[in-house]
Amino acid sequence: MPLVKIDGKDLEVAAGTTIFEAAKQLGIEIPHYCYHPALKIVASCRMCLVKVEGFPKLVPSCSTTIGELPPERKVDGKYDMVVWTKDQEVKDAQESIMEFLLLNHPTDCPECDQAGECHLQDYSYQYGKGYSRFDFEKRVPRRKDLGPNVLLIATRCILCTRCVRFTREVTATNELIVRQRGYKAEIDTFPGLSLNNKLSMNVVDICPVGALVSKDFIHKPRNWRYEKTRTVCAGCSLGCNIQIEAMAEDNRIYRIKPLYNAEVNQWWMCDEGRLLYHQFEKLERLEYPRIRKNNELKRANWCEALQAVVEGLKQFSPDEIAVVGNGYATNEENYLLKKVFSEGFGVQKFVLNDKIRKEEDAVFPGFTIKGEKLPNEQGARDMLGRTTTFSDALRKAEKGAVKAIYYLGGDPNLTLSDKEISALQKVEFLVVQDIFSSPLTERAQVVLPGASVYEKDGTFTNFQGRVQRVRPAIMPPLAARPDYEILRDLGKLLNLEMPLRPKKAFDEIAGQVKGYAEMDYPLLGETGVLKGEGKKARKAQAEQETA
């Protein structure tokens, strides 16, 4: 393997590794704009120039690879390449490049939505001159509405072309181009096209400056004011890793961004999943438990509501009770649902809600959006075992075979046909544990306000069988509670031994549910573990800790 020396540090790397990648392995930062690990290398920004001994001029580290030399050509008899990233010649080049990039750039950092997370802003302090010699009139290209979700503030653009390459290589939709040449060059849409693909907002994430702006995040509080939570997107069964940025003072989500997970979503996520939180904001959230008295739902406290559930369901035999789990509930919640009703009420058959939106998979060259819109359908099936459908339970209710239903919800897209709503009229005792008012809650005897996917703690299992951590970013409204706590306290009323927290429930799952053996929360880490590979992952973790 080639031996390289970078800023006095030795490193063996595989042949073909770029200088940029090798420096990263050594923890050496090389500034860059056009380079992105998911996109083809163009080496156009020149910000990553480095000095290589024996080379006649500085070279771009992102595109210069390291190879093994014959013994007689090695530097100092042992190195295949000697690189300097902080040499004075390199610093002078970086200062000149920064000065060039900032020629026409506006000094609008205080009002720029990228302020606080802008590479141009950071690099101007680290690598720039700190002043400008440009005394001429700046070029001011107009702002452009690129599509329904993205705005281009062209004065800030440095023409790194990341966005153009994204639409060519990842989505293959080719909406973006570089129009004109030289001094007049600027990003634009191809004539007749709009930036309207299902992954369009990813160009905002990869823009290193504030040129591409999300219309959903214009004039919002600065990024350092948010509490940032790593969790899993609930938009489909892919299970994209995301960062939710919320503010505790108003208990509100302001932005969702993708996080890197090589095995699931790479660097990307779809626009629908990114904006899904608005759908939850529009719901008429359930805020207090309610019990039906004199044919009217009245506010109650939690003790009264849970006691009413127990007393009401005990009137029916196990075969007359339909217990509905949900792919919007965590593994721990569905596990507790089965535990409570199998041990507390003797119910042996469970139902999985099938009243959900399904589409065809949206396949791009670099990404796939799953058509299955339940984020945890796989996990729900694992926890509940053999299940029937909610539609089947409603048909049985219409015939009088099902007389009581306990419904665990969480799906913001729930819709029922007139026939299904009519079937609910024949159910003698209906308990709805959900997040919003619906035809179900209007006909329920007891309503229990639960938590949305952004308010849950636990795990989801995606379509691949990868088990990943879900974490709460905001709190449920008013007296609403996480579904796990509701089911746990219901089990306690039945004198069952219930795990206090989701972590303890997951430990039980690891001991009882096939495919989850050897797993626990620390093992899942940030990127999750595939079902059936808990033992393998634990062994790899032990070897890494030993090393």
N, C-alpha and C positions, 0 to 999 in steps of 0.2 A: 504493500500500500504506500502511496506517496506520503512523504513527510514534509509538512509545511511549517514555516515559522512566521507567525503574525504578531507584530509588535513585541517581539522577544519571547513569545510563547510557542512551544512546540505542539504539534497535533498531527496524528496520522489520520488520513481520510481516504475514502474510496476514490479511485480515479474517476474523474468527471464531476466531482464536487466543485461548486463555484466558490470563489474566495468569500463571497458574501455569506454562504451557508457555513463555511468553515469558521469564519469569524464569529458567527452567531453561536456555534458550539463552544467557543472559548469565552462567551459572554462579552464580546467586543461589539459595540454598536457602530454600525456604518449607516449614516443618514441616507435616505432614499425616498423617492416619490413614485416613479413609474413602476417599480417592482412590486408584484404581489404574488405570493406562492401559488395561487390558483390560476394565474394567467401567464400567457407566453411572455418571454422576456424580450423587451425591445430596446432597453438601455438608452432611452431617449432623454431622461432628465439630467444625467451626468452627475448627479449629486453624490453617487456612491464611488466616485473615482478614488483609486488607491495607487500607491507606488510599489512596483514590483522590481526588485533588483535584477538588472540585466535587460530590462525593457526600456526602449527609447523614450517612452512617454507614459503618462498616467493612463490607467485602464479602468473601465467600469467593472466593479467587483461582482455585480449581479450576473454578468454574462461571461466572465473570464473563468475558465475551468482549470483545475489542478490535475496535472498528469505526472506519471512517473518518468524520470529522466534516466538515461544511461549513466553509470558511475562517473565517467569523465566529465559530464556536464553539470553535475550536482554542485550547488553553492556550498562553499566550505567543505566540500567532499561528502556531505550528508543530506542537505536539504534539496528537495525538488523545486521549492519556491520559497522565497523570502519576501514578505509583504509588510508594508508600513502604512497604517491608516491615519496616523496623526503626525506625519512628517510635515514640515513647514510648506513644502511644495503642495501637498494635499490640502492643507488649510487655506492656502492662497487660492487654490482652485475652487474650494467650497465657498469661500467668500465671494468670489467673482460670479459663481453660478447663482448664489442667493441674491446678489445685487441684480443680476439679469432677470431672475424670476419676479422680483419685486418692482421692476420698472414701472409697470402700469397697475400694480396692485393697490387697491384703495386702503387707506388707514382707517378701516371701519371695524376693527376688532371689538370695541365696546358694544356694537350692535349686531355683530355676526353671530349666527346660531351655532357656529362651530367653535366659538371661543372657549378655551379651556381644554379642548381635545383636538387641536389643529396642529398638524405637523409643520406647517409653514410658520405658524406663530412660534412654536417651540424651537425650530431650527434657526429662525432668524436671531434668537438669543444665543443659541449654542454655536452656530457656525457663520453667522452673518457679520457684517461690518458694524452694524449699529447706527449707520447713517446712510443717506442716499446722495449721490452726485447728479441725479437726474433732475434737471431744471426746466425740462420742456413740458408741454401740455400732455397729460396722460391720455391714453386711448380708453374710451368708455363705451364698449359694446353694450347693446341693450340686454335687459333681462329676457329670458325666454321661458314660456310655459311648455315644458317638454311633454307633459302627459297629465293624467288625472292626479298623480301623487307626487310628482317631482318638478321642482322649479330650478332653473339654471340662472345663477347670478354670475354672468360671464366675466365681469371685471375681476373676479377672484380666481378665475381658472388659470392653471399653470400648464395646461395641455399635457398632462401625464398620460392621457388616453386610457386610463384604467377602465373608465365607463364604456368607452367604445369597444374595447377588447372583451368586456363582460358580455355585451349584447352579441358579439360575434362568437365567442367561445363557449360561454355557459348556457345562454338561452337560445343562441342561433337565430335570433329574431332580427338582428341587424338594423335596429331603429336609429342608432347613433352613428354619426360620422364626424370627421374633422373637415370643416368647410373652409375653402380658400387656402392660402399658403403663406408661409413666412409671417410678417408683421400682422397680416389680416386674418390669420388662422384662428378658428374658434369652433367649439363643439356645437353641433346642431343635430336636428333630426333629419333623416332621409326624406326627401320631398314626398309628401303624401302620407307619411307615417307619423304616429304618435308613440311615445314611450309608454306603452300600455300592456306590456306582458305581465304575467303573474308574479314575476320576480323583480319588477322594476325598481323597487325601493332599495335593493341591495347596492345600487350604484351610489346611493347617498352614503352608505357605510364605507365603501372602498374609496370614496373621494378623500384625498389626504388634506384638502383645504375646505373652505366653506362654499365652494362653487355650486355643488349640487345639494339642494335643500329639500327635506321632506315637508310637504305642505301640512302634514299632521304635527310638525314640530317647529313651526315658525313662531317666534316671539314667546317661547316658553321659558321658564326659569333656567338658569345656568346649570350645566351638567354636574357641577360639584355640590349642588344642593340636594341631589337625590340620594335616597337609600337604594342601593343596587343589589338585586337578588338574583342568583342563578337558579333557574328552574327549567321546566319543560313546557313547550308550546302545546296548547290544547286544540289546535286547529285541525289536526288529522292524526292518523295513527303512525306517522313517521317519527314523531317525538323529537323535533328540533330542539337543541339546547339554546336557551334564550336568557337574556338579562332584562329583568323588569326594573325600570327606574320610576320610583314613586316617592311621594312626599308624605311624611307621617302627619304633618300638621293638618292636611285636608284629606288624608286617607285616600289618595287618588293616584292612579297610574298616569304617567305623562309620556312614556315611550317604552317600546319593546324593541330590542336589537338581538340579532343572532350571535351565539357564541360558538367557537370552533369545537367540533367533535368529528374527528376523521371518519368514525364508523357510522355516523348518522346523517348529519347535514352539512358536513365540511364547514364552510364559512357562511352559508346562506340560510335564508328562510323566505317563505312566500309572503306576499303583501297581505293576503287574507288573514294569516296567522298573526302578523305584525299589528293589524288593526282590529283584531278580534275583541280586544278589551272594550272598544266602543259599543259593541253589541251588548255586553254585560251592563255597561253604564246606562243604556236605554231601558233596561228591564225595570218593571215595577217590583222592586225587591220586597221579599217577605221579611219583616223586622221583628215580629213577636209571635210566640206560639198562640194558636187559636183552637178553641173547642166549640163544636156546634151545640147551641142550646136554643130550644124553641125555634128550630129551623133557621138559626142565624149564627154565623161564626162570631164568637166573642173572644176578646183578648184574654189570655190566661198566663200564669207563670209556668216555668218549666216543670216543676214538681207535679202540678195539676195535669199538664199535658201528657207527660210520660206515664203517669198513673192511669189516665184515661185510655192510653194506648194498650197498656197491659190488661186492664179490666175488659176493654172492648174485644180484644183478640181472644181472650180466654173463653169467650162464649162459643167459639167455633172449633171444629175438629181440625187437625193438621191438613187434611185433604181439602178442606174448604177455604184455606188461606193461600193466597198467591203473594209471594214475596219477590219484588222486582228490584234487581240490581241494575247498575248503570256503568257504562264505559266512561262516564265523566267522573265517577268516584274512584278513589285511589284503591290500590290493592288492599291496603289495611282496612279501608271502610267496607269493601265488599267481603273481606274475610270476616270482619266483625258481624256484618249483616247475616252471613251464614251461621256463624257461631251462636248468635243470639236466638235465631229462629229455629235452628235445628236442636239446640240444647234446651232452649227455654220454652218452645212451643211444639216441638216434635215435627216441624216441617222438614220434609225430605227432598222435595222438588222445588227448584228455584227458577226464576224468570229473568231473562236479560232483555232490557228495553231495546226493541228493534225499530222504534219510531224515530229514526234519525235520518239525516240527509246523506245520501250516497251519490257519488259521481264517478266518472271514469278517472283513472290516474292521469295527471298532467305530466308528461315526460319531456324533459329537456336534456340536451347532451350532458350537462353537468349537474342535474338535479331532478328529483321526481317528487311531485306533490301527490300524496295518497288520496284516493277518492273516498276512502273510509274515514268519515269525520268523527268517529269516536276515538279519543286519544288513548283510551285504556281498555279497548274491547278485549284484547288478548289477555290482559291481566284479570279482567272481570270473569272471563270464562275459566281461567285457571283457579280463581278463588271460589267460584260458585259451583264448579263441577258441571255435570250435565244440566242443561237448562232448556226451557221452552221459551217462546217469544211472548212479549206483552200482548201482541195481537191475538195469540192463542188464548191467553188468560182472559181477555175481554170477551172472546167468543164463548168461553166456558161460563163467564159471568152472566152472559145473556141467556144461557140455558139453565142457570141456577146452580151449576156445579161449583162455581167459585162465589163465595158469599162475603169474603173479606180480602182486601188488598192492602199491602204495605208497599208504598212506592218510594224508592230512593231515586231522586232526580239529580238535576245539575245541568241538563242540556238546555241551552238558551234557544234552541230551534224547535222545541217540542210542538208538534201539531197533531191534532186528532180529527178524524172524520166525524161527520154527524152521526153515523152508525155507531162508531166507537164511543162517542159521548153518550149516546142513547143507552149503550150497554152499561155504562157506569151508573146509570140511574137504578139498575137492579142490584148493585152491590150494597149490601146491608151496612158494612163498616169499611170505610176508606180512610187510610192514613197517608198523607202526602208529606214527605220530607224533601223539600225543594227550595229553590232560591227566588222564585218569582210567582206572581199570581197567574193562574192559568185555568182552563176548563176543569182540570183535576182538582185544584184547590177550591173552586166554587162548589164542588160536590162532596168535599171531604168532611168527615166527622172530626178529624184532628189534623191540624196543619203545623208542621215543625219547620221553622226557618233554618236552612242550612247555609253552607259556604260555597262560593264559586271556586273554580279551578285556581284562581289567583290568591285564594285565601286558605289553601289546604297544605298540610304537611303529610308526606308519605312517599309512595313510589307509583310510577306508571310502568307498564310493560308495552313496548311498541310492537309494530307488526313483525319485526325481526325476532322478537323474543328478548330484546334488550331491556333490562330492568334499570330504571333511572330515577333519581331523586326528584321529588316535587317539593318546593318550598313556598311558604306564604310570603307574599309581597305586601299585602294590605290586610286590614282586619274586616271581618263580616260586619254588616251594619247593625247598630243598636243591639237588640237582644238575640240576634241570630248567632248561631254557634257552628263551629266546624262539625261536619257530619260524623267524624270519628268520635267526638265527645258525646254527641247525642246517642249514638249506638252503644257506646261504653256505659253511659248512665242508664240506658234502657236495660242492658244486661245486668247491671247491679240491682235493679228493682226486682229482677227475676232470681236474685241470689246466685248469679253466675260469677265465676272468677274471671275478671276482665283485665287485660293488659292496660296499664295506666296511660301509656303514650304510644304513638304509632311505631316508634323504634322497637318497643317490646312486642307489639303485634307482629312486626316483621320478623323478629326472632322466632316467634311461633310458626310463622309461615315457612321459614327456612327449615323447620323441623318436621313440617307436615305436608307441604304442597310439593308435588313432583316438579323438579326443575329448579327449585329455589334453594336446594341444600347448600350449606356452607356459606351462604350470603349473609351479610349484615350491612348496615348503613356505611360504616367506614370503608368497607371493601368496594362498595359501589362507586365511591369517589365522585368525580365530576363527570365522568363519561359513561358510567354504567357497566353492567356485566350481563353477558348473554345467559339465558336460561340453560341450565345444564353445565355451565362452565364455572360455577362457584369454586369448586375444588381447585381447578386449574388456575383461576385468578388468585386464589389465596396462596397457592404455591409460588406463583410468580411474584406476588407481593413480598413473601418471606425471603425469596432470593434477592430481591432488590434491596430490602432492608439490611440483609447480611452483607451485600456488596458495598 
